Amino acid sequence: MVSWTGHVLPVLATILIWFFATGLVAWLDNRARHTFAHSLLLAGCAAIGGIVIIALAMQHATLLGVYASLAGAILIWAWHEISFLTGVVTGPRREPCPPGAHGWQRFSHAVAAVAWHEVALALSAAGLIWMSRDAPNQVGAMAFALLLAMRLSTKIAIFLGVPNMSTDILPPHLGYLKSYFGKPRLGLELYAAIAACLALAAWLAAIALAAPANSADAAGASLLFALAALGALEHLFLALPLRDGALWGWALPTRHAAN
C-alpha cells in the first residue's frame, strides 16, 4: 500500500532536492571566475558536513536518519560537481580533442579530460561504502553510488553520441569538452541505459512497496527509486530536443546577461 510518509513524501523530497541542488551548482559555476574560490570553500565545508551527517545518520535506521543520509550524499556530490564545473578538478588534458583522433585514441583523450574528477568520485563512493558497510542505515552510500553510476552512464552515452547535445549548464571555460562529444545519433546504448535505469527504478519501487508502510525501509527505497527514475529522465533528455535552460534557465545569470 502506498503511504504518504513512506513513499510519496520521499519521492517529492528527492525531486525537489535534485532540482534545486542542480540549479544551485549551475548558478555558482556560471558566475564570474573570481567567485570560484569562495564557492569552492563553501562547497568544501558543505562536503565535510555531508560526511559528518552520513557518519552520524548511518547508525540510525529512522525516517530522519534516511533523509539526513540523502542530504549528506547530495552535499558531497555537489562539491564534486562544483570542483569539476569550475575547472579545478577535471583531468590532465585541458584542451580540445585533436580533429583526427578516432577510436581508442579519442577515447583515451576523453578519459584524460575528466580523469581526476572520475577518480575523486570513485574514491568518495568507495569511502562511503566502506564507512557504512555494517551500519543499519546505508542510504547515503547507496545514493552516492547510484548517482555515480548514472553519471558515468550519461557520460559514456554523450561520448558515443546522442541526439540532444544541450550544453546550457556547461560553463564557457569548459567549452573544450564539447569536442569529445560524439556525433548526434540515437544508438542502442542510449535505449539500453534508459531501460536499465527504469528496471532499477521498478526494482526499488517493489522493495519500497513491500516494506512496512511509513517505515524507514520504505522511505529509503523510495528515495533511491526517485534517484533511479530521475536518472532515466536525464538519459531521456539526451534523446529529446530539450535544452538545459528550459529547466534551469533561472540558475544561469551569466548566460542571460550575455544574451
Backbone torsions as a table, in degrees:
resi	resn	phi	psi	omega
1	MET	NA	134.9	179.9
2	VAL	-77.4	130.4	178.8
3	SER	-120.3	155.0	-179.6
4	TRP	-67.2	-48.6	-175.7
5	THR	-72.0	-39.8	-174.1
6	GLY	-86.9	-21.1	-174.1
7	HIS	-129.1	-56.7	-172.8
8	VAL	-68.0	-51.5	-177.4
9	LEU	-60.8	-44.1	178.0
10	PRO	-60.9	-37.9	179.0
11	VAL	-66.0	-46.2	179.3
12	LEU	-62.5	-41.7	180.0
13	ALA	-63.1	-41.5	179.4
14	THR	-64.0	-43.0	179.7
15	ILE	-62.5	-44.4	-179.6
16	LEU	-65.4	-42.6	178.9
17	ILE	-62.7	-44.4	178.1
18	TRP	-59.3	-45.9	-175.6
19	PHE	-65.8	-50.9	-175.4
20	PHE	-76.5	-32.1	176.7
21	ALA	-66.5	-41.9	177.3
22	THR	-63.3	-42.3	178.4
23	GLY	-63.9	-40.6	179.8
24	LEU	-64.7	-43.3	178.0
25	VAL	-62.4	-43.8	179.1
26	ALA	-61.8	-40.4	-180.0
27	TRP	-65.2	-45.5	-179.2
28	LEU	-64.5	-38.6	-174.9
29	ASP	-84.2	-5.9	176.9
30	ASN	-111.5	14.3	173.4
31	ARG	-85.5	179.0	178.5
32	ALA	-61.1	145.3	-172.9
33	ARG	-64.7	-24.2	179.9
34	HIS	-69.8	-11.3	178.4
35	THR	-89.3	-7.6	-173.1
36	PHE	-63.7	-39.3	-178.2
37	ALA	-60.6	-42.9	179.1
38	HIS	-65.6	-42.4	179.4
39	SER	-62.5	-42.0	-179.9
40	LEU	-65.6	-37.6	178.6
41	LEU	-64.1	-47.3	179.4
42	LEU	-64.3	-41.4	179.8
43	ALA	-65.7	-38.0	177.4
44	GLY	-62.7	-42.8	177.2
45	CYS	-63.7	-39.3	178.8
46	ALA	-65.2	-38.5	179.2
47	ALA	-65.1	-41.7	176.6
48	ILE	-61.3	-42.4	176.0
49	GLY	-61.1	-37.7	178.3
50	GLY	-62.9	-41.2	177.9
51	ILE	-63.1	-43.5	179.5
52	VAL	-63.6	-42.7	-179.8
53	ILE	-61.1	-45.6	179.6
54	ILE	-64.5	-40.8	-179.8
55	ALA	-60.9	-37.5	179.4
56	LEU	-78.9	-42.3	-174.3
57	ALA	-73.6	-25.8	-174.9
58	MET	-66.2	-15.6	178.1
59	GLN	-88.8	0.1	-175.6
60	HIS	-128.6	105.5	178.5
61	ALA	-85.2	65.8	-179.2
62	THR	-124.4	170.5	177.2
63	LEU	-60.0	-44.5	178.6
64	LEU	-63.1	-41.3	179.6
65	GLY	-63.5	-37.5	179.3
66	VAL	-65.4	-48.1	179.0
67	TYR	-63.6	-40.2	179.4
68	ALA	-64.0	-39.4	179.2
69	SER	-62.7	-43.4	177.6
70	LEU	-62.6	-44.0	179.4
71	ALA	-60.2	-41.7	178.6
72	GLY	-62.6	-42.7	179.2
73	ALA	-62.8	-40.7	-179.9
74	ILE	-66.8	-37.4	178.3
75	LEU	-63.3	-43.0	178.3
76	ILE	-66.5	-43.9	-179.7
77	TRP	-61.9	-41.2	-179.4
78	ALA	-61.8	-38.7	177.6
79	TRP	-61.9	-42.7	178.0
80	HIS	-62.4	-41.7	-179.9
81	GLU	-65.5	-42.9	179.7
82	ILE	-65.7	-41.6	179.7
83	SER	-65.0	-31.1	178.0
84	PHE	-76.7	-51.0	-174.1
85	LEU	-71.7	-20.1	171.8
86	THR	-79.9	-11.2	179.4
87	GLY	89.0	6.7	-177.9
88	VAL	-77.5	-44.0	179.8
89	VAL	-121.0	94.7	178.7
90	THR	-123.1	-86.0	179.2
91	GLY	-167.5	173.9	-178.4
92	PRO	-68.2	-20.0	179.7
93	ARG	-102.0	122.1	-177.3
94	ARG	-126.7	42.8	179.2
95	GLU	-143.5	162.7	-177.9
96	PRO	-62.4	158.5	176.3
97	CYS	-69.0	133.2	177.3
98	PRO	-55.5	135.9	-176.1
99	PRO	-54.5	-33.2	-175.7
100	GLY	-91.7	5.7	-177.5
101	ALA	-75.1	133.5	178.7
102	HIS	-141.6	162.8	174.0
103	GLY	57.7	-132.3	-176.0
104	TRP	-62.5	-35.8	179.9
105	GLN	-63.2	-45.4	178.0
106	ARG	-63.8	-40.9	179.1
107	PHE	-63.1	-43.9	-179.4
108	SER	-64.4	-37.7	176.4
109	HIS	-65.3	-41.2	-179.9
110	ALA	-64.3	-42.0	177.9
111	VAL	-62.6	-42.3	-178.9
112	ALA	-64.7	-25.8	-179.0
113	ALA	-73.3	-22.4	-176.9
114	VAL	-130.2	12.3	-170.0
115	ALA	-58.4	-49.1	-174.7
116	TRP	-64.5	-36.6	178.3
117	HIS	-63.4	-45.0	-178.8
118	GLU	-66.7	-40.1	178.2
119	VAL	-63.1	-42.2	179.8
120	ALA	-62.8	-42.0	177.8
121	LEU	-63.7	-44.2	-178.9
122	ALA	-63.8	-41.2	179.0
123	LEU	-65.5	-39.7	178.3
124	SER	-64.3	-44.1	178.9
125	ALA	-61.6	-45.0	179.6
126	ALA	-62.7	-40.1	179.5
127	GLY	-64.7	-42.4	179.5
128	LEU	-67.3	-39.8	178.5
129	ILE	-64.4	-44.0	178.7
130	TRP	-64.4	-42.0	-176.7
131	MET	-63.4	-35.7	-174.7
132	SER	-108.4	19.5	-172.1
133	ARG	-60.9	-33.6	-178.8
134	ASP	-111.4	10.3	-175.7
135	ALA	-82.7	151.4	179.0
136	PRO	-71.0	-22.2	-179.5
137	ASN	-120.2	105.5	-177.6
138	GLN	-112.2	19.4	-176.2
139	VAL	-62.3	-40.5	-179.0
140	GLY	-59.6	-48.2	-179.9
141	ALA	-65.6	-42.1	-178.9
142	MET	-67.2	-37.8	179.0
143	ALA	-64.4	-43.7	-179.6
144	PHE	-66.0	-43.3	179.0
145	ALA	-63.1	-37.8	178.8
146	LEU	-66.8	-42.7	176.6
147	LEU	-60.3	-40.9	179.7
148	LEU	-64.1	-45.6	-179.3
149	ALA	-62.5	-42.7	-179.4
150	MET	-69.0	-38.2	178.9
151	ARG	-66.8	-40.5	178.1
152	LEU	-63.8	-40.7	177.6
153	SER	-62.1	-41.0	178.9
154	THR	-63.7	-43.0	-178.9
155	LYS	-65.8	-39.2	178.0
156	ILE	-64.1	-42.3	179.4
157	ALA	-62.2	-42.7	-179.8
158	ILE	-66.8	-38.3	178.0
159	PHE	-62.6	-41.0	-179.9
160	LEU	-74.4	-27.3	178.8
161	GLY	117.1	127.6	178.3
162	VAL	-133.2	159.2	-178.4
163	PRO	-63.9	-36.7	-175.1
164	ASN	-108.2	112.1	-179.2
165	MET	-104.8	38.4	-179.5
166	SER	-59.2	125.9	-176.1
167	THR	-130.5	32.7	-177.6
168	ASP	-59.1	-35.7	-175.9
169	ILE	-79.3	-23.6	-177.4
170	LEU	-66.5	120.7	-178.6
171	PRO	-65.8	153.8	-178.8
172	PRO	-57.3	-35.0	-176.7
173	HIS	-71.6	-9.3	174.6
174	LEU	-108.8	18.8	-178.0
175	GLY	-59.1	-25.4	-180.0
176	TYR	-64.0	-20.5	179.7
177	LEU	-66.1	-23.4	179.5
178	LYS	-62.5	-25.0	-178.9
179	SER	-69.7	-13.1	179.3
180	TYR	-95.7	-2.7	178.2
181	PHE	-73.3	142.8	176.9
182	GLY	-74.2	170.8	178.4
183	LYS	-69.5	145.1	179.4
184	PRO	-55.3	120.7	-179.7
185	ARG	-163.0	156.9	176.4
186	LEU	-112.9	94.1	-176.1
187	GLY	-95.7	167.5	179.9
188	LEU	-63.4	-28.7	-178.2
189	GLU	-64.0	-32.6	177.9
190	LEU	-70.9	-41.5	174.5
191	TYR	-58.3	-43.1	-178.2
192	ALA	-64.7	-40.6	-179.9
193	ALA	-65.2	-43.4	178.0
194	ILE	-62.8	-43.8	179.9
195	ALA	-63.1	-39.9	179.7
196	ALA	-64.7	-42.5	178.6
197	CYS	-63.8	-41.8	179.5
198	LEU	-66.6	-39.6	178.5
199	ALA	-64.2	-42.4	177.8
200	LEU	-64.2	-42.5	178.3
201	ALA	-61.5	-41.7	179.5
202	ALA	-64.0	-41.1	178.9
203	TRP	-63.9	-43.7	179.3
204	LEU	-67.6	-35.2	177.0
205	ALA	-63.9	-39.8	178.4
206	ALA	-63.8	-39.9	178.1
207	ILE	-64.3	-42.9	-178.9
208	ALA	-63.1	-42.4	-178.6
209	LEU	-71.5	-27.7	-179.9
210	ALA	-80.1	-19.5	-179.3
211	ALA	-74.5	156.9	177.6
212	PRO	-56.4	137.5	-179.0
213	ALA	-57.5	140.0	177.1
214	ASN	64.4	17.4	-179.9
215	SER	-92.7	166.0	176.9
216	ALA	-65.4	-34.7	177.9
217	ASP	-62.7	-42.2	178.9
218	ALA	-65.4	-43.8	-179.2
219	ALA	-65.4	-42.4	-179.7
220	GLY	-62.6	-45.8	178.4
221	ALA	-66.0	-34.2	178.8
222	SER	-67.7	-39.6	176.2
223	LEU	-60.8	-45.6	-179.8
224	LEU	-68.3	-36.1	174.9
225	PHE	-59.0	-44.4	-178.9
226	ALA	-63.0	-40.1	178.2
227	LEU	-63.7	-42.7	178.9
228	ALA	-64.7	-40.1	178.3
229	ALA	-66.0	-39.1	176.4
230	LEU	-66.1	-34.4	175.5
231	GLY	-62.5	-41.9	176.6
232	ALA	-63.2	-39.1	179.5
233	LEU	-65.0	-42.6	179.1
234	GLU	-63.9	-37.7	175.4
235	HIS	-66.7	-37.4	179.3
236	LEU	-65.4	-34.8	177.4
237	PHE	-59.1	-29.7	179.9
238	LEU	-69.4	-18.0	-178.5
239	ALA	-102.5	-12.0	-176.1
240	LEU	-109.6	150.7	-178.9
241	PRO	-77.4	63.5	178.6
242	LEU	-116.7	143.2	179.4
243	ARG	-100.9	148.3	176.0
244	ASP	-56.0	-37.9	-177.9
245	GLY	-62.1	-20.3	178.5
246	ALA	-64.5	-30.9	179.3
247	LEU	-100.8	-36.7	-173.4
248	TRP	-122.4	27.8	176.4
249	GLY	-59.2	-32.5	179.4
250	TRP	-65.4	-17.9	-176.4
251	ALA	-100.3	9.2	-176.8
252	LEU	-120.4	65.9	-175.8
253	PRO	-64.0	-35.4	-178.4
254	THR	-64.5	-41.5	-179.1
255	ARG	-64.9	-42.5	-178.5
256	HIS	-66.3	-37.6	178.4
257	ALA	-64.4	-36.9	-178.6
258	ALA	-69.7	-30.2	-179.8
259	ASN	-80.7	NA	NA
